[in-house]
Amino acid sequence: MTPYPGSPLYYQAIEQGLLSGCGDFYENRHVNSDLLAVNFTDLSDDDFHRCLLDANRRLMDNYFKRRKSSIREEMEKLYKGRDADFRGFRQS
């Protein structure tokens, strides 16, 4: 979650001392939307980012495993089934 200024979460972050204000958010914390802006967990920032890296590695591995399987199925239909409707491998 990202505590954008004006949101209830933003005011909660200020109350908890995790954020000092709007300038702190935009100038120091929200430097990249894929990185942690404010850590509301008990994990260190380094541990939190390690968890994000692990989760994203798993997502990407799963995506490419499924994509590879899908491409192989398309190839089977094309070459074994002589699929005349085949129009090239598509990104999906």
C-alpha positions in Angstrom: 0.0 0.0 0.0 1.2 3.5 -0.7 0.1 6.3 1.7 -0.7 9.0 -0.8 -1.1 12.5 0.7 -4.6 13.1 1.7 -5.5 9.5 2.2 -6.3 8.0 5.6 -3.2 5.8 5.3 -1.1 8.9 4.8 -2.3 10.4 8.1 -1.8 7.1 9.8 1.8 7.0 8.6 2.3 10.5 10.0 0.8 9.5 13.3 3.0 6.5 13.5 6.1 8.6 12.8 6.8 6.7 9.5 6.4 9.9 7.4 6.9 13.5 8.2 4.7 15.1 5.6 4.0 15.7 1.9 7.5 16.8 1.1 9.0 13.7 2.8 6.6 11.5 0.8 7.4 13.0 -2.7 11.0 13.9 -2.2 12.3 11.0 -0.2 9.9 8.0 0.0 7.9 7.6 -3.3 10.9 7.5 -5.6 9.7 4.5 -7.6 6.3 2.9 -7.5 7.8 -0.6 -7.4 9.8 0.2 -4.2 8.5 0.4 -0.7 7.5 4.0 0.2 6.5 3.5 3.8 7.0 0.3 5.7 4.0 -0.5 7.9 5.2 -4.0 8.7 7.5 -5.4 11.4 10.1 -6.4 8.7 13.1 -4.3 8.0 13.1 -2.5 4.6 15.8 -4.9 3.4 13.8 -8.0 4.5 10.6 -6.5 2.9 12.4 -5.9 -0.4 13.9 -9.5 -0.2 10.3 -10.8 0.1 9.2 -8.7 -2.9 12.1 -10.0 -4.9 11.2 -13.6 -4.0 7.5 -13.1 -4.8 8.3 -11.5 -8.2 10.8 -14.2 -9.1 8.1 -16.8 -8.4 5.5 -14.9 -10.4 7.9 -14.5 -13.4 9.0 -18.2 -13.3 5.3 -19.2 -13.2 4.4 -16.9 -16.1 7.2 -18.1 -18.4 6.5 -21.7 -17.5 2.9 -21.3 -18.6 3.8 -19.2 -21.6 6.3 -21.9 -22.7 3.6 -24.6 -22.4 1.2 -22.4 -24.4 3.7 -21.9 -27.2 4.4 -25.6 -27.4 0.6 -26.3 -27.7 0.4 -23.8 -30.5 3.4 -25.5 -32.2 1.7 -28.9 -31.9 -1.5 -27.6 -33.5 0.4 -25.9 -36.2 2.8 -28.7 -37.3 1.0 -31.9 -36.2 -2.5 -30.6 -37.0 -1.5 -28.6 -40.1 -3.4 -25.6 -38.7 -4.1 -23.4 -41.7 -5.6 -20.7 -39.5 -2.3 -20.2 -37.6 -1.1 -16.6 -38.0 2.1 -16.5 -35.9 2.9 -16.7 -32.3 1.1 -13.9 -30.4 2.0 -12.1 -27.2 -0.8 -12.5 -24.7 
